[in-house]
Amino acid sequence: MYNIKIEKTTNPKPLPTEDNPLLFGTIFTDHMFEVDYTEGQGWHDPRVVPFHDLELSPASMVFHYGQEMFEGLKAYRTDDKRILLFRPDKNIERANNSNARLMIPEIPAELFLEGIKTVVKVDEAWIPTKEGTSLYVRPFVIATDPFLGVRPSHTYKFMIILSPVGAYYPEGLDPVKIWIEDQYVRAVRGGIGEAKTGGNYVASMAAQVKAHEEGYSQVLWLDGVERKYIEEVGAMNIFFKINGTVVTPMLNGSILPGVTRNTCIELCKSWGLPVEERRVSVDELEEAAKNGTLEEVWGTGTAAVISPVGHLRYEDDVFQIKDGGIGEISQKLYDTVTGIQLGRLEDKYGWTVEVK
Ligand SMILES: *Cc1c(COP(=O)(O)O)cnc(C)c1O
């Protein structure tokens, strides 16, 4: 047990009303979790405090060299009023893998989980209950040494902020249009593509803006070397159903290992569907789209859970996916994952963790 101090706000904000659309990531709760790291001392002074602005030296290393890690998971309010987290152990394990790659000190798993539980409990009134809503949990670490020179920082701050959210895409479960990017790349093997860090996102922005201007909501990345194999979407992993087989790009060192990706693989296997984690080329998709075997395409990620894809654009070609509606497996995955997250379906896998 860690001794997490709790300081409550004396100035609570009004809770969002039921009819507030909760645009993703725009509203923050009354409190946040904080813990500091000092070399020689380790992580110290864990606390829940009122949500506040930070005061940092302008020389803080995070601003100049991007040494930071983030995570994303959700807390749900069940019909019988319990609070559930979904596979937080997976996020914590991935956070520490990201930390290792980014030379950020490991965060003890128990401290991480207790930090999440404590701040979620303090702000439990902020967990929305309307269909499709949840409390998004954003843990992150920043390097705080005031130093202009390249080396790992000796001091860090780990924080957790909370945001009540509705659907990630305003389209909801309506299929999205995706742009296959052939000019920019997001990550290469040996780089930081498999770490969850802001640097991967800034690398993606130019293509994201270009895709938006063309009327596409997301970019699908190709491998950085041959620009031939599918990697993942901006903030989602990607799945294809080709001629009855569920196919997703294998984790090759430049793809983010999504928790939702792993959940979907486990569920599809448990339903007896053939699942393949392997390289998938654009040519294979083009061929499958042409001969009618590209049956379903969907993205997976904590924010949207499942996001059906209606069509893919590659250079001057459009790969239409069946009738462009939501596919059978996408719908079943969405219903099953959200059913378990909300405590409405039996959690056979032990994926949910209750916050008491
Ligand atoms: C977070 C993230 C995902 C999705 O991971 P989940 O654990 O399923 O939320 C996919 N790709 C990238 C680049 C990400 O940052």
The ligand as an SDF file (V2000), in Angstrom:
LIG
                    3D

 15 15  0  0  0  0  0  0  0  0999 V2000
   -2.9560    4.0000  -27.9870 C   0  0  0  0  0  0  0  0  0  0  0  0
   -2.7250    3.6610  -29.4090 C   0  0  0  0  0  0  0  0  0  0  0  0
   -3.3940    2.6050  -30.0520 C   0  0  0  0  0  0  0  0  0  0  0  0
   -4.5070    1.8220  -29.4100 C   0  0  0  0  0  0  0  0  0  0  0  0
   -4.1320    1.1340  -28.2490 O   0  0  0  0  0  0  0  0  0  0  0  0
   -5.2330    0.6930  -27.1980 P   0  0  0  0  0  0  0  0  0  0  0  0
   -4.4350    0.1250  -26.0720 O   0  0  0  0  0  0  0  0  0  0  0  0
   -6.0940   -0.3110  -27.8530 O   0  0  0  0  0  0  0  0  0  0  0  0
   -5.9730    1.9210  -26.8070 O   0  0  0  0  0  0  0  0  0  0  0  0
   -3.0380    2.3050  -31.3520 C   0  0  0  0  0  0  0  0  0  0  0  0
   -2.0980    3.0150  -32.0160 N   0  0  0  0  0  0  0  0  0  0  0  0
   -1.4530    4.0470  -31.4300 C   0  0  0  0  0  0  0  0  0  0  0  0
   -0.4350    4.7870  -32.2100 C   0  0  0  0  0  0  0  0  0  0  0  0
   -1.7380    4.4090  -30.1180 C   0  0  0  0  0  0  0  0  0  0  0  0
   -1.0990    5.4430  -29.5600 O   0  0  0  0  0  0  0  0  0  0  0  0
  1  2  1  0
  2  3  1  0
  2 14  2  0
  3  4  1  0
  3 10  2  0
  4  5  1  0
  5  6  1  0
  6  7  2  0
  6  8  1  0
  6  9  1  0
 10 11  1  0
 11 12  2  0
 12 13  1  0
 12 14  1  0
 14 15  1  0
M  END
$$$$
